[in-house]
Amino acid sequence: MNNSELCSISISEVSELIRKKDLSPTELLEAHLRRIENINGKLNAFITVMAEQARKSARLIEDQIQKNNHIGPLQGVPIALKDLFNTQGIRTASGSVVMRDFIPTTDSAVAERLRQAGAIIIGKLQMDEFAMGATSVNPHDGASRNPWNLNCITGGSSGGSAAAVAGRLCMGSMGSDTGGSIRVPATFCGIVGFKPTFGLVSRYGVLPVSWTLDTVGPMTRTVRDSALILNAVAGHDSRDRSTSTLPVKDFLVDIDKGIKGIRIGILEEALSATIEPEIGEIFKKVVIKLKDMGACVEDASISLLKPTKFLNIIMLTEYATVHEEVYRSQGNQIGQQARNAIEDGLLIRGIDYLKANQEFKSFKEDAASIWDSYDILIGPTERITAPTIKDASENKGNKTQIPTLSSLVKFFNITGSPSLTVPCGFTSNGMPVGMQIAASEFNDSLVLRVANAYESATKWHMRLPSML
């Protein structure tokens, strides 16, 4: 295979080549490092390339394989991390100049588990400053650029994570999602983005936005690849008390069972909201396909867009708590978007935060009844395709002008439900569209199963950006 072909195959495909010794981890890594060198200047996806450390890891893994010590399907696979996951001895700046000198002394739980699974961590990825934003137009590092149109945003805050996977700079990445920050950039960049059930994956060593809402998850080119990564990183971690103690099953066990008889509800409100007409037409075809595949599909009248002021109160209060000290000492070095959020959070009264938490609990309890009628809920992931970087930013302050971003995905941050976006088509101007698939808490395997069935029946994920 040539360099381009090596960087375009899936994790599941490459793991078999490595296992059979038809491909060495060093060869695979070097192909990706060359691609980063050639392409990253266009995409601004990687902030830090861990070439030396990655090469050392690749050599060690090769020795394991030569001794027939096979530890799993991620062995030798280059994976990158959003730059808020701590990496021992490697700077973790979280998109901010005030953290440019922060060198963690330990790995995040995700980095630990990926290494234990044999993955090679190849680098750290661009993001909105302190993960506050939906565009990845960073005031310090510049904008990450969408591989489908370099003038367009990737979405955020895990923008570099999406661009790197879509641009074939790594085989998978990890992002974080507080209100859509995995799923929005994934749909804008035409890849799979999975927000697992809250508490399924440890957030230890990940810079928080909101302890109540934060989730971390994989971003990949195929659904199966997301399942492979989730198998490696999921499970209880005593260092993160929010992680579930429930046993974790193999997420690949049911992935090929198909969707015959599964009750799927179409989120009517997502379609009746102000969405681009072409997205609506694409989604009609999605529904027809799912019915043809044997699913029981019907409309579901659920208020995704119900006023949820409590969500912002919780998020901003917790965000301000995380960053208050650095704001007091170095606030003039923080970009306007992140600084505004901190200042807003500092103004929220304690009594309002407590009331918001009560509303949050009530909302979540009420939403649980949805799953009495449906196994799965689906809808467009976003109302629009990726806007231009120019349209997404004001001349001053890099504040988004796009009010609709994330509005269709935040619901599942409140419920804690697993929610995945999978490519489901392209508009006439060549921009990708995603379908959101959600299920009740800890039904992550069912989400992966439905997404895999649709992906296998359509092949949208096989389309390449023209720049590649």
Sequence and secondary structure as in RCSB ss.txt:
>XXXX:A:sequence
MNNSELCSISISEVSELIRKKDLSPTELLEAHLRRIENINGKLNAFITVMAEQARKSARLIEDQIQKNNHIGPLQ
GVPIALKDLFNTQGIRTASGSVVMRDFIPTTDSAVAERLRQAGAIIIGKLQMDEFAMGATSVNPHDGASRNPWNL
NCITGGSSGGSAAAVAGRLCMGSMGSDTGGSIRVPATFCGIVGFKPTFGLVSRYGVLPVSWTLDTVGPMTRTVRD
SALILNAVAGHDSRDRSTSTLPVKDFLVDIDKGIKGIRIGILEEALSATIEPEIGEIFKKVVIKLKDMGACVEDA
SISLLKPTKFLNIIMLTEYATVHEEVYRSQGNQIGQQARNAIEDGLLIRGIDYLKANQEFKSFKEDAASIWDSYD
ILIGPTERITAPTIKDASENKGNKTQIPTLSSLVKFFNITGSPSLTVPCGFTSNGMPVGMQIAASEFNDSLVLRV
ANAYESATKWHMRLPSML
>XXXX:A:secstr
  HHHHHHS HHHHHHHHHTTSS HHHHHHHHHHHHHHHHHHH  EEEE HHHHHHHHHHHHHHHHTT    TTT
T EEEEETTB BTTB   TT GGGTT   SS  HHHHHHHHTT EEEEEE  SGGG  SS EETTTEE  BTTBT
TB   SSSHHHHHHHHTTSSSEEEEEESSSTTHHHHHHHTSEEEE  TTSB  TTB  S TTT EEEEEESSHHH
HHHHHHHHBS  TTSTTS  S    TTTTTTS  TT EEEEEHHHHHSS  HHHHHHHHHHHHHHHHTT EEEEE
   TTS  HHHHHHHHHHHHHHHHHHHHHHGGGS HHHHHHHHHHHTS HHHHHHHHHHHHHHHHHHGGGGGT S
EEEEES SS   BHHHHS TTTT    TTTTTTTTHHHHH   EEEEEEEE TTS EEEEEEE STT HHHHHHH
HHHHHHHH GGG   TT 
